[in-house]
Structure formats: structure tokens, C-alpha cells
């Protein structure tokens, strides 16, 4: 028979005592359960420890002095019945008192304990948004300062397609008189253009003007567009107009010609497009007080490259008079504009910029330190890097986080009261959900060899081993089998929350919210893996074009939004991952300049593949039902094609290792040695046996009665 020894460590000292000072020591249960938020296994205790005699008195004295801020830790040791000192060994980890449960009765002091103070602080505060750039914890403890709080990332230009429309129209024209002359004359007519809509601010309203010139006229007279960057412009034009002239003497009008003129920054002019010539119908000779109408009927498309600072002009030239007819005065009698419109598109590229960003290992480590005060509170091989002491860089070590102000180049931190800083704040719960939605991860609390505890993140699939660590024998008769309701769902939401954009390119974003319908009809439940942070490349580019150096006092609606960017090292800085590892990427504008193609909803689903497939053991088709603004992205990598708006064959997903079923077994005999095995290897397989048939499962919940040496176990059924 075993005996127990307890050690209490408090603000005022340490006390060691036996089970005679714990009234109900034999009714307290220890356990392991799967955390719903973080998806990993965590230790738990059920029941209240009731301390008596002198231990009760010392605890009351401690509470009178420190109140709810008293710190009480307990260690439980198990020894043989002879109480040989050398036979005692620690049972589980040191426990932390939950002071909110402190209860004084006539004979006892009751306290519930949790696995560790680290865990208490971490999970009680995991919804608190904390500011990353700090060197103290919530409790005022000093926390580690990183060699580099942030890293620099070069942000390339996401090519945008800027769309605008310009309408040609004028209610009334001023009286314009063509002077009498002796030579052939050209007159340039600038068409009045009114902005219908635009995402290219380089296009301007322009006004009616007419001017005599040797050709071409001065550029400022007929301004249409001035380029703020190097770009290619496509203009679809449809002009259906006419000009009617009235003369005071005999005269002759020859033709109208529509030109597009390129003017460089030094005002050098060049005709780049002659869109056609129209001569008047009938006799071009005009008598005294006669009239003539010249059509302006042009349609087509212009594609033109223009450099920053250069201008384009859209001009109608009138060729008027010749020979004996030059002593003519002409007046415009009327201009008729109907259904005249220009539709313009320009591909816009801005210079690359740099921004501060936060690497995921530093992000989680800092948040955990702020919440708990721990010095080394985090471990993750998926986010680890060689410069942190890991054997290699993790698969997602450079999936960096930054907010809109950081993208815009605002200073990251400082003390100048006149400066706006890019303060980055996040909660542990939101940070985990953001990365989990994309990567399918899980987290646990683990004890290190030196006795410390830390928050650990791993790929979710790695939390389930393939080695049998416990054999329960023939308990299937006493086990119940029930559907695993957590794994059954009739709707799958994946991707990112829909965003409203300040300009038209937002309709091209591919990283939005997608909805799928699995082949499950027996339940009405959603599986929601929508990421709370953003990855949309148009949102990144929209912020990137509002740099601090140019717009230090201007706010944008996404300044505080948190973005994730898939990055990689490039010398001493980082650069955003592009599409160089793909065989092809289609369905989006300028895929070679896109951000976060690896983070598309369709690829997120594949990273969750084994979990999703586990819920559908009989296969079937997951139907695509709706998607983001742009659902046409198609990627091909290593011969594998992923179309974002396509149905998904369940059997095309990664092989599952679980089934949507649970085993529930009560009162299972379990020795201390077997419990120790579960504690040391909670992610291993548990084997059941029934008439020679083996069934397997993974621990979902286990509660161990120390005194009775029996356990109640819930297993997630394994596929074996």
C-alpha cells in the first residue's frame, strides 16, 4: 500500500506533512484533458483539498496577510507503506492554488489546485490584448529583451489594375472665333472630360479649350493625365460627336483628326496614336453665313507605356482653310456629344518599401512572458530558427505578423510624444487562432528537464503518436461508443473575413471567406477556421502606398489590422515569398507580384486535410458553395492542381489517423506506474482488446482516482 507526503510552499515558508493533515486526500482526482481552444492535452485536478489542524491555521494566517494575492504551491509525493524516505517520488508536477476557491470552514480550509501557476496566468489572461513592445509582465516582472525585437522585411509592389471612366460632355460651349489668316491653320480642340469613377488618381477632369498652334500645341493647354509612376495605360474610347461651324464669309474646312500626344517631363511632345481622320460630308466649301458639320466618330483601344512625370493629351485637330479661302472667320455653332466615354485601365507599380515585422517565435514568446512573467516560456519547432538554438529553421518560421501602421513604415516604438508609433497589440487566443486557422496546429503545456514549464506549439498531427503506450486489456464490454460530435459538421468555413476596400482593386483579392458543404447531413454544425487576421495582398498594397514619410498624419481604416505575410530570409532582411516554387499560378492579376499565395483558403483546407477527412470516413465530395471576391485562383505545384472554387474529393486529402467516434470507459483499474506512463506519453495510443480484436484510441480525457487506483477514460478512436 502506498503512502503520501505533501509539501506546501507559500509566501512565508515551506511545510511538509502527511495525508493525516488532508481530510479528503483520497477523493481528489488528477487528470488529463484536451483543451478546446488550444487542441492539446493539459493536466487537470478535480475536487478540493481540505487541509486540517496546524496546516489549516497557517493557511488562514497566510490569507489574512496576503489575501487573494497569496501564493501557495503544493507538491505531492508517493512512497511505500513504511514511509522510507528514499521511496518517495514526486507524483505529477508542482501544483498552484487557485485562490478564487479559498474557503474557510469550521474544521478545514478548502483549496482547488491547477497544474501550474504558469498555466493559471496564461489561460486566465489569454484574451487580454497586450502590447508587444514592452519589457515587463502584467505583474511587473522583468521579461527577456530580444536581440532583435523586430526584423526588416522588404515589401515589393503588388501590381494593381487601376480602373477609371471619363465622360465627355458639355452643356454649353463658349463662343469661339477663329481669326482671319493667310495660311493653312491647325486648331487644337481639347475635349471636356468629367471623371465618372477612378482608382487611378492620375486622370483629371479637363475643360473645353481650343487654340491655334503650329502642331502640336503647348501641353498645358490640353492636359488629360500626368503619370505619378511608370505604368502601362489601356484606354478604350468611344466618341460619337460632331462640331458645327458657322462662317461670316466664304471658307473651307478640311477635316478633323484625333491624336493622343505624349509629353515628357521636359515638355517634349510626340504623337503616339493617330486615331483617324474624318472629313465633312458633301461640299466642304462654306458660303457666307453657311454652316458645316465635321463628325468626330472614333472608337478603339490605346495601349501605351508612360514614365513617371510624363503626360498624355487627347486632342481633336481641325484643319481649316487654304488658298483663297483663308480670309474667313468661323464660329462654333454647336457641339453634339452623345454616349461619349473613355474607359481607362493602368497597371500600377510602386517602388519597394521596407517595414518592421514580428517573427512568430518572438511573438508567442513575448506574449507568454507578458502574461506569466516567465523567462523562457515558449517552444516550437515549427516556428523555431537556428539563430534561436533550434537544429533547423521551422517550416513556418518566417510567417511574420505586422499591423497596417508597420506596413506603412511608421516607427515601431519610441517615446516622442509628437510621433505616432506603430504599436502592435494582440492576445494569445487571437494569435493562436490566426496561425491555427492557416496551419492546423495544437498547443500544450510541457515541463522542461530543469523543472520549468512552457507553452509549446506543434503541428496538430504530431500530437498523435503511433506507438502503443498503454494496454487496457478486454474492456470493450464495459465501454460505450459514441459519435465524436466535435468532428461532425455540415458546413465548412475557411479563409479570412471579408474586407471592404477603399478602391476598386479589392474585387481581385483571393484571400477571403470561402464556404464548403461536406457530405454530412445528420448534423447542423459549422466548422469555422476563418482566420481573424488578414493576408489579402490588396490590403497590404493599399497600406504600403500610404507611407509614413508621405502621409505622417493620415489615418487609414486598416492601420490597426494585423496582417500575416509569408516571408523568407534574404541576407540580413526578409522578403515576401512569391510564386517561384509553383509550376503555374493563374486566375489573378499579375500573379508574379502577389503576396500569400501559399495562404489561400484552398491550401489552408489541404493543411487541415487529415482532420477534415477523419470526419468523413466514407468519403464523398465536399461541395464548393461560395467564395471571396475573386474565386478564380488556380495553383499548380509539383503536378498538384488546386482550384479555389472547385469541389474537393475527400479521398484527395491527407490520410486521416482518427475516426469520428469516441470510446468512454469507466472504472478502469490503473496502477501508479501506468498513470505515470500516461503522464509521460499522453499522445500515444491506448489499446483495447475484445475477443482477440484490438481497438485503439487517443486520450481525449482521463480522470484518475489516486486512492482507488481507477480511471475514467475517454478516447478518440484511432484508425488502425
SETOR-223073 format. One record per residue: x, y, z negated of N, C-alpha, C in turn; residue in three letters. Coordinates in steps of 0.05 Angstrom, whole numbers, plus 5000, padded with zeros to 4 digits. Layout:
<atoms>
XYZXYZXYZALA ...
</atoms>
This chain:
<atoms>
501749765000500050005000501750255000UNK 500950455015502550695017501750894995UNK 503651074990503051294972503851554985UNK 502851784975503152034989504352244971UNK 505952414984507152634970506652894986UNK 505953104971505253354984507253574975UNK 507953744994509653984988508254234998UNK 507654424979506554674986508754884986UNK 508955035007510855255009509255515013UNK 509655704994508055944994509856194991UNK 508456424989509956674986511656684961UNK 510956524941512256544915514056304909UNK 514156094926515855874920514755614931UNK 515955384922515255124932514454944909UNK 512354774914511354584895511154314908UNK 512154104894511953824904510253664884UNK 508353514894506453374877505353134891UNK 503952964876502852724887499852744893UNK 498652524902495852524910493952574887UNK 494952544862493152594839492352884837UNK 493753074850493053354850491353434874UNK 490653244891488953294914486553114911UNK 484353234903481953074895480952894917UNK 480952994942479752844964481752774985UNK 484152714977486252654996485552435015UNK 483852245005483152015021480852065041UNK 479652305041477552365060478352555082UNK 480752655081481752845101482752685125UNK 482052775149482852635173484552805191UNK 486552675203488252815222487552725250UNK 488052885270487152805297488652955319UNK 487952875343488953005368486553045386UNK 486353275398484053335416484953495440UNK 483553465462484253615487482953895485UNK 484654095488483654375487482254445513UNK 479854555510478254615534479454835551UNK 480655035538481855255554484555185566UNK 486255065550489055015559489554735569UNK 487554555566487454295580489354085570UNK 491054165551492953975539491953875512UNK 493353675501492653565475493853725452UNK 492253785432493153935408492353785383UNK 493953815362493353675337491153825322UNK 489653675306487453795290487253655263UNK 485953785245485253675219482353725213UNK 480953525203478153555196477953505166UNK 476253665153475853645124477453855110UNK 476853875084478154075067479753935046UNK 482254025042483853935020482954074994UNK 482353914973481454034948483553984927UNK 484854204919487154194900486054234872UNK 487254084853486354094825488654164807UNK 487954184781489854214759491654454763UNK 494254424758496054654759496454754788UNK 495954584807496254684835493954874841UNK 491554814831489254994834489855264821UNK 490955264798491555514783493655684799UNK 495655554809497755704823496655824849UNK 494855684862493655784887491856024881UNK 490356014859488656244852490456484846UNK 492656444831494456664825495656774851UNK 496356604870497356694895495356864910UNK 492756774910490656924924490157194911UNK 490257194884489857454870491957654878UNK 494357564884496557744890496557824920UNK 495957634938496357694967493757684982UNK 491557584970489057574985489257405009UNK 487757485030487657325055490357325070UNK 492257505062494857515074496857315062UNK 495957165042497656955030498356755051UNK 500856655050501756455069502256195054UNK 500855985063501055725050501655515071UNK 503755375068504455155086504554895071UNK 503754675084503754415070505054205087UNK 506654045074507953805086506953555072UNK 506153355088505153105077507152885084UNK 507952735063509852515067508552255058UNK 509352035071508351775064510651605055UNK 510251465032512351285022511151015014UNK 512850835004511750574995510450594968UNK 509150374960507650384935509350434910UNK 512050374913513850414890514850704888UNK 514050864907514751144908517851184909UNK 519150994922522051024925522551284942UNK 524351444931524851704945525751664973UNK 527351464978528351415005526251315025UNK 523951225014521951115031520051325043UNK 520151565032518251775042519151885069UNK 517251915087517752045112515452225119UNK 516052435133514052645139511952535157UNK 509452595151507152505166506152745183UNK 506752745208505952965225507753205220UNK 506853445229508453685226507453845202UNK 509054045194508154215172505654365180UNK 503754385161501154495166500954785155UNK 499154935167498755215159495955245149UNK 495655375125493055415114491455625130UNK 488955565135487055755146485855905123UNK 486856155118485956295094483056385095UNK 481856375118479056445120477356235107UNK 478455995102476955775089477555745060UNK 479155925048479955915020477455935002UNK 476955724985474555714969475255614941UNK 474455774921474955714893472455614881UNK 472555364869470355254854471155214825UNK 469455104809469955074780472454894775UNK 472854694792474954494787477054484809UNK 476454604832478354574854478654834869UNK 480754844886481055044907481054894933UNK 479154954951478954824976480254984999UNK 481854855016483154995038483154805062UNK 482454905085482854755110485554835123UNK 486854645136489454695148489354655178UNK 491054795191491454755220494254655225UNK 494854585250497354445255499754625250UNK 499554885255501855065250500955355250UNK 502555515236501955805236502255915264UNK 504155815279504555895307501955855323UNK 500755615320498355555334496055725325UNK 495855775299493655945289493756225302UNK 496056345301496356615312495956615342UNK 497056425355496856415384494056395394UNK 492456215383489856165394487756345381UNK 488156445358486356645346486556915361UNK 488856965373489357215386489557195416UNK 488856965428489456935456487757105475UNK 485657235464484057415481485057705479UNK 486857755461487958025457489658105481UNK 489058325493490858435514493158575500UNK 495658495507497958615494499758735516UNK 501158955508502859095527505558945528UNK 506358885553508758725557511258865547UNK 511459125552513959275546514059355517UNK 514459165499514659225470516759045458UNK 517859115435519858955422519058875394UNK 516458895388515358805362512858645366UNK 512358455348509958295349507558445337UNK 505258335339502858455327503258495297UNK 504758305284505258325256507658495248UNK 508858625268511158805263513858675263UNK 513958415270516558275271518058355296UNK 520658355295522358395319522258155336UNK 521958195362521857975381524158005401UNK 524857785415527157795433526858005455UNK 529158125462529258315485530658165507UNK 529458155530530558015553532858175565UNK 534758035577536858165592535658345614UNK 533558245627532158395647529158365641UNK 527958585632525058585626523458535652UNK 524458655673523158615699525258565720UNK 524358485743526158445766525158625789UNK 526958695807526158855830525358665853UNK 523158735866522158585889521858775912UNK 522858695935522458855959519758775971UNK 518058975976515458935987515459026016UNK 515158836034515158906063512459026070UNK 512359136094509859256103508059046114UNK 505659036103503558876114502259026137UNK 502658926162501659076185498559096183UNK 497659346187494759396186493759466213UNK 491259396218489959476243488059706235UNK 488759946243487160186236485160236258UNK 482660266250480560306270479160576266UNK 478560706289477260966288475460996312UNK 473561166309471861246332471661546333UNK 471761656358471561936362469361986383UNK 467562166377465362226395465962496409UNK 465262506434465562746449462862876452UNK 462663126443460163266446460463556437UNK 458763716449458864006442456064116447UNK 454964246428452264356432452264586451UNK 454264766449454364996466457265066472UNK 457765126498460465196505460765496507UNK 463065596500463465886503463665956533UNK 463166206539463466296566466466296573UNK 467166166593470066146601470166246630UNK 471866446634472266556661474966486672UNK 475066376696477566316709478366566724UNK 480666676719481466926732482066896761UNK 481767116776482467116804485467076808UNK 486266916826489066876831489766846860UNK 492266816866493066796893494366526899UNK 494566356879495866096884493965876874UNK 494665636882493365396872493665386841UNK 491565336827491765336798490765066786UNK 492165006764491164786746490064906721UNK 487864796712486864876686486464616669UNK 487464636645487164406627484764446609UNK 483164236607480764236591481064036568UNK 481164136544481363966521478463886512UNK 477963626511475263546504474763566474UNK 472463656466471963676437471463396425UNK 472963316405472763056393471963076364UNK 469962926356468962926329469362646317UNK 470562626293471062366281468462236274UNK 468061996284465761826276466461686250UNK 468561526250469761396227472661356233UNK 474261326212477061286218478461156193UNK 480260976199482060886179484960966186UNK 485161086210487761206219487561506216UNK 488661616195488461896189489962066210UNK 491461946227492962096247491062216268UNK 488762106272486762216291485462456278UNK 485062666293483962916283481562996299UNK 479863156287477863306302479263496321UNK 478363526345479463736363477163896375UNK 477864126385475864306394476164366424UNK 473964456436473964526464475964746469UNK 477564706490479464916498480064886528UNK 480565106541481365096569483465306574UNK 485465236588487765416591489165366618UNK 489865586630491365566655494265496648UNK 495365326664498165246659499465136684UNK 502065146686503565026708503464726703UNK 503164576692502764306684505364176673UNK 505164056650502864046633502764286614UNK 500564336601500464576584501864526557UNK 501964736541503264706515501764516497UNK 503164356482501864136468499964226446UNK 500664446432498864516410496064596420UNK 495764646445493164726455491264486456UNK 492264256459490564026465491263786448UNK 491163826422492063616403489963406399UNK 490763156401488962936395489862766371UNK 492362696371493462526350496362596346UNK 497262586320500062616314500862386296UNK 502862236304503561986290505062036265UNK 504161916243505661926218507661706214UNK 507661526234509461296233509761186262UNK 511761016265511960866291509560676293UNK 508160686315505860506318505160456347UNK 503560256351502360206377499360266375UNK 498460416394495660516394494160396418UNK 491860296413490060196434487560376433UNK 486860496456484560666457482660566479UNK 480260486472478160426491476460666495UNK 476260756520474961016525472660976545UNK 470561126541468261126559467261406560UNK 467761546582466961826586464961846609UNK 462661956604460661986624459662266623UNK 461062446637460562736634460762866661UNK 460163126660460463286684460763576676UNK 462063726694462364016689461164156713UNK 459564356708458264516729459364796728UNK 460264896751461465156754459565336770UNK 459565596763458165796779460266006788UNK 460066086813462066276823460766546829UNK 462566746829461667016837462567086865UNK 464066906877464966946905465466666916UNK 466166666942466766406954469166286940UNK 469066026936471265896924471165596930UNK 473165456922473365176927474465036903UNK 473264816896474164646873474864376884UNK 477164276876478164036888477463786872UNK 478263776847478063516833478363546803UNK 477763336789478463316760480163066756UNK 482063086739483962866734484162836703UNK 483962586693484162536664486862426658UNK 488362556641491062476634491262426604UNK 493062246596494062226569496962316570UNK 497562506553500262626553501562566526UNK 504062466528505662416504507562646499UNK 507462756475509162986468510962896445UNK 513562906449515362816427515763046407UNK 517362986386517663176364519163426373UNK 520463416396521763656407520063796428UNK 517563726429515563846448516163776477UNK 517663576482517963476509515463316517UNK 514463376541511863256549512263056572UNK 510562856571510762646592507962526595UNK 507162516620504562386626504962086624UNK 503461956607503761676603501561516616UNK 499261646620497061506633495461696650UNK 495261636676493461776694490961606697UNK 488761686685486461516683484561536708UNK 485361696727483761706751483061996760UNK 482162016785481562276796478662266807UNK 477162476801474462496812474262766827UNK 473362746852472762986868469763026869UNK 468863276873465963326874464763196898UNK 462263126896460863016918459863236937UNK 459663176962458663376981460763576988UNK 459963806999461764017008462964156984UNK 465764146982467064276959466964576959UNK 466264696983466264986984463765096969UNK 464265306954462165426938461765706947UNK 459365776953458766046961458366236938UNK 457766486945457166686924454866596907UNK 455366616881453466526861452566236865UNK 454266086878453665806881454665636857UNK 453965386858454865206836455964956848UNK 457664826832458864566839459164406814UNK 458664146816458963966793461163766798UNK 462963746779465063556780464563336759UNK 464463086767464062876747466662816732UNK 466162726708468362626691467562356681UNK 467762166698466861896691469261696690UNK 470061646667472461476663471861266642UNK 472861026645472760826624475060636628UNK 475960516606478260336607479560316580UNK 482060226581483560186556486460286560UNK 487460416539490160516539491660366516UNK 493960256521495660146501498360286502UNK 499160416480501460586482503060576455UNK 505660566457507460586434508160876429UNK 508060956404508661236398510361236373UNK 512261426372514161446350513061646329UNK 514061616305513361806283513962086292UNK 511962266287512362546294511462626322UNK 511062426340510162486367507162516368UNK 506162636389503262696392502262576418UNK 499662536419498262466443496162676449UNK 495762736474493662926483491862786503UNK 489362836501487362736521486362986536UNK 487063006561486463256576485063196602UNK 483163366609482063366636483263606651UNK 484463556674485563776690483763836714UNK 483364086718481764176741483564296761UNK 483364206786484864316808483064496823UNK 483664756823481764956832483065136853UNK 481665186876482365386895484865326912UNK 484865436936487165406954486765606977UNK 489065706986489065867011487366117008UNK 485466157028483866397028481766407007UNK 481566196992479366186973480166246944UNK 482666336941483666366914482566616901UNK 481566816916480467046902477666986893UNK 477566806874474966706865474866726834UNK 472566816825472066806796469966586791UNK 470766406772468966176766468166196736UNK 465766116730464866096703463665816699UNK 464365696675463065446668460165496662UNK 458465366676455565396672454565196652UNK 455664966652454664766632456464516633UNK 456564386610458064126609456063926597UNK 455763706609453963506601455463266589UNK 455163206564456362976551454262786542UNK 454362536551452462336542453962076538UNK 453561956514454761696507457761696511UNK 459061906503461961926506463261846479UNK 464961646480466161556455468961436460UNK 470761476442473361346442473461156418UNK 474160906422474660726401477660676400UNK 478860736378481860726376482660516356UNK 484660366362485960186343488960226344UNK 490160226321493060246320494160056299UNK 496359926306497759746288499659916272UNK 499359906246500760096228502759936211UNK 505260026211507359906194508860126180UNK 509060106154510560306138513160186128UNK 515160346121517760246112517360076087UNK 519159886083519159716059519559886034UNK 518459796012518859925986519859725965UNK 520659825942521459645920519659695897UNK 519259485880517559515857518659345834UNK 517959415810518559245787516459015786UNK 517358785778515458555775516358385751UNK 514558225741515058065718514957765726UNK 517057625719517157335725515457185706UNK 514256955714512356815697513456715671UNK 516056625671517156525646517356755625UNK 518256985634518457215616515657305607UNK 513757295625511057385619509857215596UNK 509856955599508756785578510356795552UNK 513056795555514756815531514157065515UNK 513957295529513557545516510757555502UNK 508757465516506057465504506057295479UNK 507257055481507256875458508756995435UNK 510957135440512557265419510857495406UNK 509457645422507857865411505657755393UNK 504457535401502257425386503157295360UNK 505557165360506356995338508857095323UNK 510457265335512957345323515257145328UNK 514656925341516656715345518856815364UNK 521256705360523556795376523856645402UNK 523256395402523456225427520856075429UNK 518756205438516056095435515055945460UNK 516655915481515555825506517555645521UNK 516455445534518055265551516355175575UNK 517555185599516155085623518155035645UNK 518254785654520054725676518854815702UNK 516254855704515054945729515755245733UNK 516155395711516855675713519755735705UNK 521155525697523955565688525855635710UNK 528155735702530255805722533055735711UNK 534855705729537555625720538855845703UNK 538256105708539456315691538256315663UNK 536156165658535056135631535955875618UNK 537655725631538655475620537255225630UNK 535355245648534055005659535854885680UNK 535454625685537154485704536754595733UNK 534454695739533854795766531655005764UNK 531355155785529055335786526455175790UNK 524455255775521855115777520555175804UNK 518555005811517155035836515755305839UNK 514955425817513555675818514855885799UNK 517455875798518956055780518756345789UNK 518056385814518056665824515256755834UNK 513256635821510556735826510056965807UNK 510857205816511157435798508457585795UNK 508357735772505957895766506758185765UNK 504958365774505358645773502658785777UNK 502359025766499859165770500059365792UNK 497759495798497759685821499759905818UNK 500060015794501960235790504860135795UNK 505459895788508159785793508559755823UNK 506559665838506759645867507359925879UNK 506160125867506460405877509060525869UNK 510660385853513360485846513360675822UNK 511260675805511260835781513360725762UNK 514660895747516660805727515360595708UNK 516860385702515560165686515160245657UNK 517060375645516860445617518560695612UNK 517960825590519461065582518061215560UNK 519161445553518061605531517261885539UNK 517661965564516962235572513962275573UNK 512962455557510162495554508862605579UNK 510462715597509362835622509262635645UNK 510262385640510462185661508361965657UNK 507061885678505361655677506961395682UNK 506761205663508360965666506460735674UNK 507660535687506160305697505960095675UNK 504460155654504159975632502759715640UNK 504059495635502959235642501859105617UNK 499259035617498058905594496458665603UNK 496558455587495058205594494558045569UNK 492657875569492157685547493257415555UNK 493857255535494756975541492656825556UNK 490156855548488056705561487756775590UNK 487857035597487557115625490057035641UNK 492457055629494856975644494756685650UNK 493956525631493856235636491756165657UNK 489456295655487356235674488256315702UNK 489656545705490456635731492356425744UNK 494356345730496256155741495055875744UNK 493255805725492055535726490155515751UNK 488655735757486855725779488255665805UNK 490755755807492255715832493855455831UNK 495055385808497055175807496054915795UNK 493854915780492954675766494954585745UNK 495054735722496954685701495554625675UNK 497054535655496054495628498054575608UNK 497154635583499054735563498554585536UNK 500654545522500654415496502354575476UNK 502154495451504054595430505854365424UNK 508454405427510354195421512354275400UNK 513354085385515454135365518154075377UNK 520054255373522754215383524354055364UNK 526653945373528353785355529253945330UNK 529454205331530354365308528054445290UNK 525654335295523354375278521554615285UNK 522354765305520654985314518354885332UNK 516455045336514254975355514155185377UNK 513055105400512955275423510655205441UNK 509755395457507655355477508955255502UNK 507955035513509254915536507154885558UNK 507954955583506254935607507554745626UNK 505954555637506854365656504754325678UNK 505454215701503354135720501353955706UNK 498853985711496753835697497153535701UNK 497753445725498053155729500253035712UNK 502353195705504553095689503753045660UNK 501353145652500453105624499252825621UNK 499352665641498152395641500352195650UNK 501252035631503451855638502351595650UNK 504151425659503351165670504450925653UNK 505450985629506550785611504550725589UNK 504050475584502250395562503650435535UNK 502550605518503750655492502250535469UNK 499750435474498150325453496350115464UNK 496249875452494449665460492449615437UNK 489949655443487849635422486649355421UNK 487249185440486048915439483248915450UNK 481648725440479048675451476948845436UNK 476849105443474949285430472849385449UNK 472849265473470949365493468049305484UNK 467649105468464949035458463849265441UNK 465549385425464649605408464849875421UNK 465649885446466050145459463550215475UNK 462950475476460850565494462150705518UNK 460850685540461750815565459751025573UNK 460851265579459051485586460351655608UNK 458751785624459951955645461452185632UNK 463652255645465252485636464052735648UNK 462252865634460753095645462553325652UNK 464853345640466653565647467753535675UNK 467653295686468753255713466653235735UNK 464153275728461953245748460853525754UNK 460853595779459853855787458753845816UNK 456754015820455454025847456154275862UNK 457854445851458654695865461554755857UNK 463154815876465954875872466555155881UNK 467455325862468255605868471255625866UNK 472555725886475455735887476355995900UNK 478656085893479756335905479956565885UNK 478956795894479357045879476857215881UNK 476357375860473957545860473957735884UNK 471657765896471357945918472158235910UNK 473358375929474258645924472958845943UNK 472659085934471759305951474159465959UNK 474459525984476859665994476159956003UNK 478160116002477760406008477960456038UNK 478560256054478760296083478060026096UNK 477860036123476659826138478159566139UNK 480759566133482259326136481459106116UNK 480059186095479258986075477758756086UNK 476358796109474758576121476558356131UNK 479158406133481058206143482358036122UNK 481758086096483057936075482157646074UNK 483957466070483357186070483257066041UNK 484457206022484457105995482157225978UNK 479857115983477457195969476056955957UNK 473456975952471956765939470756575959UNK 471256315956470156105973468355925957UNK 466355815970464455645957464155385973UNK 464355165958464054895970461954735955UNK 460754545969458754375957459754085957UNK 460553965934461453695933459153495938UNK 459753245944457553055949456552935923UNK 455853105904454753025878452053155875UNK 449953005871447253115870445953075842UNK 447152925825445852845800446253055778UNK 447953265782448353465762448053745775UNK 447453935759447454215768449554365751UNK 451954375761454154495746456254605766UNK 457554825758459654935774462354865764UNK 464254805782467054805775468155075785UNK 468855245766469755515773472755545769UNK 474155555790477055605788477755865804UNK 476056075799476556335810478756475794UNK 480756565807482956695793482156985785UNK 482657065759481857335751483757545761UNK 486157475771488057665782487957655812UNK 489157845825488957885854491357785869UNK 490957695894493157615912492657725940UNK 490657885944489857985971492058175982UNK 492958106006495158266016494358546025UNK 491858586033490958856040490859026015UNK 490158915992490159065967493059145960UNK 494958955964497759015958498659245976UNK 498059226002498959426021497659696016UNK 495159686009493759936003495060085981UNK 495859945959497260075937500160155946UNK 501359985962504160035970504360295985UNK 502360365999502360616016501660865999UNK 501360835974500861065956503161075936UNK 505561115946507961105929508061345909UNK 509161285886509361485865510861735874UNK 512861695890514461925899512762125916UNK 510762015929509062185946506362265932UNK 505362095914502762135901503062095871UNK 504662255857505262205829502762255811UNK 500862405820498562465803495962345813UNK 496062205835493562095846492961815835UNK 490461765827489561505818488461345841UNK 488661085839487160905857485560715840UNK 483460595852481760415836483160165828UNK 485460095840486759845833489359895817UNK 489760135806492260185791492659985768UNK 490559905754490859725731490259435738UNK 489459385763489059105771491758955771UNK 491658705764494158535764494158375789UNK 496458375803496858225827498958005822UNK 498657785836500757585837501957585865UNK 504657565867505957555893507857315893UNK 507557155913509256915917511957025928UNK 514056995911516657115918518856905918UNK 521156995926523556815925526056995922UNK 528256885911530657045908531957125935UNK 533057355935534557445958536857625948UNK 539157495941541257635928540457715900UNK 540857975894540258065867537358155864UNK 535758135885532958215883531257985892UNK 528658035893526757845903525457955928UNK 524457775945522857855968520357685969UNK 518257785981515757635983516157416003UNK 515057175996515156956015513357016039UNK 514356966063512756996087512056716097UNK 511856686123510856436134512956266148UNK 515456316141517656186155517655876152UNK 516355776130516355486126513955356139UNK 512255506153509955386166510455336195UNK 509155126205509255066234507755286249UNK 505455366239503855576251501855686231UNK 501255946235499156076219497556246238UNK 494956196239493156336257490656426242UNK 489156596256486556686245486656936229UNK 488957056226489257316212490957496229UNK 490657756224492257956238495157936229UNK 496957936248499857946242500757756220UNK 500357496224501057306202503857326192UNK 505757426210508557436202508957656181UNK 507057836176507358036155505457986132UNK 504057766131502157716110503557646084UNK 502257696062503057616035501357376026UNK 502557206010501057005994499456806010UNK 500556726033499156516048499056256032UNK 501156196017501155956001499055955979UNK 497956185973495956205951493156225962UNK 492656145987490056155998488155965983UNK 485556015983483655835970483855545979UNK 484155506005484355236015486755086004UNK 488955226000491355095989491155065959UNK 489755245946489255205917487654955912UNK 485654905929484054655927485854415929UNK 487754415947489454185950491254145926UNK 492054365912493654325888491954215865UNK 489354255867487454135848486453865858UNK 487653765879486453545894485953295877UNK 487853205861487452955846485252985825UNK 484953215814482853255794480053265808UNK 479853405830477353415845476653135856UNK 478552995866477952725877477152535855UNK 478152575830477452405808474452415802UNK 473252645808470352685802468652555823UNK 469852465845468252355868469452085876UNK 469251885858470651625864469551475888UNK 467251555898466151415921466551575947UNK 468251775946468951925970466752115978UNK 466752186004464752366015466052616026UNK 464352806033465253056045464553286027UNK 466553456022466053706007465453916028UNK 462954016028461954196049462754486043UNK 463954616063464354906061461655046064UNK 461055226046458455366048458755666052UNK 460755796041461056086045463956156038UNK 464756396048467456476043467856776042UNK 470356846041471257126038470657286063UNK 471657526064471257706087472357586112UNK 474757456110475957326133476257026126UNK 474856856139474956576133476356406154UNK 477856546172478956416196481856326193UNK 483056356170485856276167486155976171UNK 488155906188488855626192491855606190UNK 492855426173495755386170496455096177UNK 498755076189499854806195502654786183UNK 503054596166505654556153506254256152UNK 508654186163509453906164507253736176UNK 505953846196503953706211501253696198UNK 500953806174498353806159496954076164UNK 494454056174492854296181490854346158UNK 490754596149488754686130487254916142UNK 484654876148482955086158481255176134UNK 481355426127479955526103476955476104UNK 475755496127472855476128471855206138UNK 473455006133472754736142471854556119UNK 470154366125469454166105471954006097UNK 471853876074474153726064473353436059UNK 474753256071474352966065475652906038UNK 474152806019475152745992477652575993UNK 477652386011479952196013482452326024UNK 482252576034484652716044486052856021UNK 484852865998486052995975488052805961UNK 489752915944491752755930490352535914UNK 491752315911490652075898489952145869UNK 487652065860486852115832487951895814UNK 488251955789489151765769487151725746UNK 484851865748482751835729480051785744UNK 478051695728475351665738473551835720UNK 471251915730469452095714467851935693UNK 469251815675467951645655469651655629UNK 468251615607469651615581468951355566UNK 470851265550470451055531470351185503UNK 468351115487468151215460468150975441UNK 470150965423470550735405470750835376UNK 469150725358469150805330470450585313UNK 471550675291472650495270474650295282UNK 476650405296478750235307480950205286UNK 481649965277483949925258486450035271UNK 487950205256490350335267492350365244UNK 494650245247496750275227498050545229UNK 499550615208501050865208503050865231UNK 504250635236506250615258504850665285UNK 502450555288501050605313500250905316UNK 499451025293498851305294501351475301UNK 503551395290506051535296506651515326UNK 506151285338506551255367504751445383UNK 502251465374500451655388501451935385UNK 502352015361503352285357505752345375UNK 507452145378509952185394509452175424UNK 507452015432506851985461503852005466UNK 502652235461499752265464498852245493UNK 500552295512499752295540499952025554UNK 500751815539501051555550498351405553UNK 498451175565496051015570495350855545UNK 492750825540491750655519490350425533UNK 490950175524489849945538487749815521UNK 485449755533483349595521483249325535UNK 482249125521482048855533479348735527UNK 478148625548475648485545475648235562UNK 475748005548475747745561477947725582UNK 480247815575482547805593482648025613UNK 480748195615480748415633481748665619UNK 483648805631484749035618483449295630UNK 482749475612481749735620483649945607UNK 483950175619485850365609484650645608UNK 485750795590484751075587486851255575UNK 486251515577487951725566486451855543UNK 487951925522486752035498485452305505UNK 482852325499481452585501480952695473UNK 480452505454480152585426480652345408UNK 482052385386482452165367482452295339UNK 481052155321480852245293481652015275UNK 483752055259484951835244484351885214UNK 483151675202482651675173485051555159UNK 486551725146489151645134488751425113UNK 486751455097486251265075485250995086UNK 483350995104482250755114483850625136UNK 485750765147487450665169485650585193UNK 483650755198481950715221481650975237UNK 481050935262480851175280478251155297UNK 477251395304475151415324476551535349UNK 476251405372477751475395475951525419UNK 476351745434475051785459477251795481UNK 476851635501478851605523477651695549UNK 479251845565478451895593479451655609UNK 477651535624478251285637480351325659UNK 482451155658484551175678483950985701UNK 484951065725484650895749487050715751UNK 486650465743488750265745487649995753UNK 
</atoms>
